[in-house]
Amino acid sequence: MTGRMCWVRFVVGFVVGVLVVAGCSGSGSEGPPGWVSSPPEYLSCDGFADPQLVVDLVRAADLVEPDPEEPSVKTDDEEPSVECHPLLGNQIGLSSSPVDLSYLAGGFWPPDPLMVPIRGLPGFVMHDSGWLYVPCTRGSGTVTLNSYISADTAELRNPRVRLAMARLLVDTTNRARARFGCAESALSLPTELPEIPDTDQAKFPEQREHTGGEVCSIAALSGLPGYQRPGPGTGYDESRPWAMETPRPSRLLSTCEIREGSGGVRGTVPGTPKVAFVTYRGVLARARHESEKYSWPEYDLSCHGEPVSYRMYVTDPDDSDSWLTELPDDPAYERMLDNFAGKAADRAGCPISES
C-alpha cells in the first residue's frame, strides 16, 4: 500500500509540474503586442515618419497604444509644410515648415536650461519637445525649415525619451526634405546625446559655492541690483544660489541659468530662477541680427564668420515665475551682460574688441 501511494504521489506531482511548466511557457511566449513587433504603416504619417521610430518613442515615453483611427496628417508641398499627429490626443506631434524669423527673434524668456543639443546638428531636445533648423533648397531659392516634435511626457530626466525624440525628429526632417524636393542630403540619425544638465547641486548646499564655470558662475549675482545673498541663519542652506549650463558645443544656443534654493513643484527644475545668460547661434542669432525691433547691435556679433547673439534675462522682482520682457533701465544690467558676453566670446575664440 505504501508503494502504491508513493507511485500515485509521483504521478500527480509529475502532472502538476508539467502543467506549471506549460503554463509558464505559454505566458512567456505571448511576446510584445503586434504593433511593437511589426509597427503598422498608419504610424508613418503618410510617409513622413518611420513607424519603428514612432513605436520607439511610444515605448520610451510610455504613451497610449496606437489606434488606426487616430493619425491625422496635413501637408502642403508648395509652402512646403507638414503636420502630423500619429496618436490619440496629440500625444506625439510632428511638423516641418518654413521658419518665421520674427517669431524666433521675439522671445521674452530664456531657453529651458535642461535642453541638450543634437550633436553636429542645428537642433536640440528638451524633455517633451525638440527643434531642428535646416535649409531646404528648391530651384534658385533656399528657405530654413523649422522641424518640431512634441511628446506628452513630464519626465525631466529620461535620456531614452530624448534620444527617441531626436531620432524621430531627424528622420521626419529627412523625409520632409525628400518629399518637398529639397536638394540637401539626408542627415545622420543621432545614436547618442549629451548628458542632461544636472540639478543635483540644488540638493547639496556645500557644493553650490563651486558650481558653474568661469562663464556660468553664481558670482554674476553680485552685480544684480538689489540682490542680497542669503547669510547664515534659518533657511540659509535652502536659499543658496547655484548655476546650471546646457551642454556644449551647440550649433544653436547655450544657456546659463542661476537659481536659488532647492524647493519647487515635483517635475520641475528645483529652486527659483534669478538670471539667465544665453548665447544664440545659427538661425537663432540671424533672426536677431535681422530684426529691426529686437536687434542689439552691441551684442549681435560675428564669430568665425557666423552670427552670434548674447542676451540676458532677469525675473520679475514681484513674480519669480515670470521673466521681464526687457531689461530694466539700469547700467548695472548692462555691465552684467557686458561681462558675460566678454567671457563667452573669449571662450569661443572671438574676443570682443573694445571701442
ZAMARGU-4260 file (C-alpha; in steps of 0.2 Angstrom, whole numbers, plus 5000, padded with zeros to 4 digits):
<rodrens>
0) 5000/5000/5000 | 5014/5012/5004 | 5022/5008/4987 | 5006/5012/4978 | 5003/5028/4987
5) 5021/5034/4983 | 5018/5030/4965 | 5001/5040/4965 | 5010/5055/4973 | 5024/5054/4960
10) 5012/5053/4945 | 5001/5068/4952 | 5017/5078/4956 | 5024/5075/4938 | 5007/5080/4930
15) 5006/5096/4941 | 5024/5100/4936 | 5021/5098/4918 | 5005/5109/4919 | 5015/5123/4928
20) 5029/5122/4916 | 5017/5123/4901 | 5008/5137/4909 | 5024/5147/4912 | 5030/5144/4894
25) 5013/5149/4887 | 5013/5166/4896 | 5031/5169/4891 | 5028/5165/4873 | 5015/5179/4870
30) 5028/5192/4867 | 5025/5210/4864 | 5009/5217/4856 | 5008/5216/4837 | 5011/5235/4834
35) 5028/5233/4843 | 5034/5218/4834 | 5028/5224/4817 | 5025/5243/4818 | 5009/5247/4807
40) 5010/5258/4792 | 4997/5270/4798 | 5010/5277/4810 | 5021/5283/4796 | 5011/5300/4794
45) 5009/5297/4775 | 5027/5293/4773 | 5034/5307/4783 | 5039/5296/4798 | 5047/5279/4801
50) 5034/5269/4810 | 5048/5260/4820 | 5054/5276/4827 | 5037/5281/4832 | 5035/5265/4841
55) 5052/5268/4850 | 5046/5284/4856 | 5029/5277/4862 | 5038/5264/4872 | 5051/5275/4879
60) 5039/5288/4885 | 5025/5276/4890 | 5012/5284/4879 | 4995/5277/4873 | 4994/5262/4862
65) 4992/5267/4844 | 4975/5266/4836 | 4972/5265/4817 | 4958/5278/4818 | 4968/5292/4826
70) 4983/5298/4815 | 4980/5314/4806 | 4991/5322/4793 | 4991/5339/4784 | 5003/5343/4770
75) 5007/5357/4758 | 5021/5353/4746 | 5021/5371/4739 | 5024/5380/4756 | 5031/5367/4760
80) 5024/5361/4776 | 5018/5345/4785 | 5010/5342/4802 | 5006/5325/4809 | 4998/5318/4825
85) 5000/5299/4825 | 4992/5295/4842 | 4976/5299/4851 | 4976/5316/4860 | 4990/5323/4850
90) 5002/5313/4862 | 5015/5315/4848 | 5016/5330/4837 | 5027/5331/4821 | 5029/5346/4810
95) 5041/5355/4797 | 5038/5371/4789 | 5047/5387/4784 | 5054/5397/4799 | 5047/5413/4805
100) 5062/5424/4809 | 5052/5437/4818 | 5045/5424/4829 | 5062/5417/4833 | 5069/5434/4837
105) 5055/5440/4849 | 5055/5428/4863 | 5054/5436/4881 | 5060/5421/4890 | 5077/5411/4891
110) 5078/5394/4883 | 5075/5379/4895 | 5091/5375/4905 | 5088/5357/4903 | 5089/5356/4885
115) 5103/5346/4876 | 5110/5349/4858 | 5109/5336/4845 | 5127/5334/4841 | 5133/5341/4825
120) 5116/5347/4820 | 5107/5364/4822 | 5094/5357/4834 | 5090/5352/4852 | 5078/5342/4863
125) 5070/5345/4880 | 5061/5333/4890 | 5045/5335/4880 | 5049/5343/4864 | 5063/5347/4851
130) 5068/5358/4836 | 5079/5357/4821 | 5083/5371/4809 | 5089/5365/4792 | 5090/5373/4774
135) 5079/5367/4760 | 5085/5372/4743 | 5072/5371/4728 | 5077/5379/4712 | 5086/5395/4715
140) 5078/5398/4732 | 5083/5392/4749 | 5072/5393/4765 | 5075/5387/4783 | 5064/5373/4789
145) 5058/5373/4807 | 5056/5355/4811 | 5047/5352/4828 | 5042/5337/4839 | 5032/5336/4855
150) 5028/5321/4866 | 5016/5320/4881 | 5028/5316/4895 | 5033/5325/4911 | 5049/5316/4915
155) 5063/5329/4915 | 5077/5317/4915 | 5073/5302/4904 | 5088/5300/4892 | 5078/5286/4882
160) 5064/5298/4878 | 5076/5312/4872 | 5085/5301/4861 | 5070/5293/4854 | 5063/5311/4850
165) 5079/5316/4842 | 5080/5301/4831 | 5061/5303/4825 | 5064/5322/4823 | 5079/5320/4812
170) 5071/5306/4802 | 5055/5316/4799 | 5066/5331/4793 | 5075/5320/4781 | 5058/5313/4774
175) 5050/5330/4773 | 5065/5337/4763 | 5065/5322/4751 | 5046/5324/4749 | 5047/5343/4746
180) 5061/5341/4733 | 5075/5350/4744 | 5092/5347/4736 | 5101/5344/4753 | 5107/5327/4758
185) 5099/5317/4772 | 5106/5319/4789 | 5113/5305/4800 | 5101/5300/4814 | 5109/5303/4831
190) 5115/5287/4841 | 5118/5296/4857 | 5115/5313/4866 | 5125/5323/4878 | 5121/5321/4897
195) 5106/5330/4903 | 5111/5345/4914 | 5112/5340/4932 | 5101/5348/4945 | 5108/5338/4960
200) 5118/5353/4966 | 5102/5361/4971 | 5101/5347/4985 | 5118/5349/4992 | 5122/5367/4999
205) 5140/5363/5002 | 5143/5361/4983 | 5134/5377/4977 | 5149/5388/4981 | 5158/5380/4967
210) 5145/5376/4954 | 5147/5383/4937 | 5162/5388/4927 | 5171/5405/4923 | 5157/5410/4911
215) 5142/5402/4920 | 5145/5407/4938 | 5135/5412/4954 | 5147/5426/4955 | 5136/5435/4942
220) 5123/5438/4955 | 5134/5451/4964 | 5130/5463/4950 | 5111/5461/4951 | 5104/5477/4958
225) 5096/5475/4975 | 5102/5457/4976 | 5106/5452/4994 | 5114/5435/4995 | 5107/5425/5010
230) 5118/5424/5025 | 5119/5411/5039 | 5103/5408/5048 | 5086/5399/5046 | 5084/5394/5028
235) 5102/5398/5023 | 5106/5381/5015 | 5089/5381/5006 | 5091/5398/4998 | 5110/5397/4992
240) 5112/5401/4974 | 5118/5388/4961 | 5121/5388/4942 | 5117/5376/4928 | 5123/5377/4910
245) 5117/5367/4894 | 5130/5355/4887 | 5142/5362/4874 | 5146/5363/4860 | 5130/5368/4852
250) 5126/5374/4835 | 5111/5384/4841 | 5112/5390/4858 | 5119/5388/4876 | 5110/5394/4892
255) 5117/5398/4909 | 5104/5400/4922 | 5107/5405/4940 | 5094/5399/4953 | 5092/5399/4972
260) 5087/5385/4983 | 5081/5368/4980 | 5062/5369/4983 | 5048/5369/4969 | 5035/5358/4962
265) 5038/5340/4958 | 5043/5338/4940 | 5050/5355/4938 | 5068/5362/4939 | 5071/5364/4958
270) 5074/5382/4965 | 5069/5399/4960 | 5077/5407/4944 | 5086/5424/4946 | 5095/5427/4930
275) 5099/5419/4914 | 5113/5422/4901 | 5111/5415/4883 | 5122/5413/4868 | 5112/5411/4852
280) 5120/5405/4836 | 5115/5400/4818 | 5097/5404/4813 | 5093/5410/4831 | 5106/5423/4830
285) 5102/5428/4812 | 5084/5431/4817 | 5090/5444/4830 | 5103/5452/4819 | 5090/5455/4805
290) 5076/5461/4817 | 5073/5480/4817 | 5064/5478/4834 | 5074/5465/4843 | 5092/5468/4837
295) 5105/5474/4849 | 5120/5479/4838 | 5132/5479/4853 | 5128/5461/4857 | 5124/5454/4839
300) 5141/5450/4833 | 5151/5438/4822 | 5161/5423/4827 | 5172/5413/4815 | 5161/5420/4801
305) 5144/5415/4809 | 5132/5426/4818 | 5131/5426/4837 | 5120/5435/4849 | 5122/5437/4868
310) 5107/5440/4879 | 5102/5442/4897 | 5086/5439/4906 | 5080/5443/4923 | 5065/5438/4933
315) 5051/5449/4939 | 5055/5455/4956 | 5037/5454/4961 | 5034/5437/4952 | 5049/5425/4952
320) 5040/5413/4940 | 5040/5427/4926 | 5054/5434/4916 | 5054/5453/4912 | 5050/5457/4894
325) 5065/5468/4893 | 5080/5473/4904 | 5077/5487/4917 | 5084/5504/4913 | 5099/5502/4925
330) 5118/5502/4920 | 5121/5488/4932 | 5112/5476/4920 | 5122/5482/4905 | 5138/5479/4915
335) 5132/5461/4919 | 5128/5457/4901 | 5145/5465/4895 | 5154/5454/4907 | 5145/5438/4901
340) 5147/5442/4883 | 5165/5446/4885 | 5169/5429/4894 | 5158/5419/4882 | 5166/5427/4867
345) 5184/5424/4874 | 5179/5406/4877 | 5173/5404/4859 | 5189/5411/4852 | 5181/5428/4846
350) 5186/5441/4859 | 5176/5457/4858 | 5186/5472/4853 | 5185/5487/4865 | 5180/5503/4857
</rodrens>
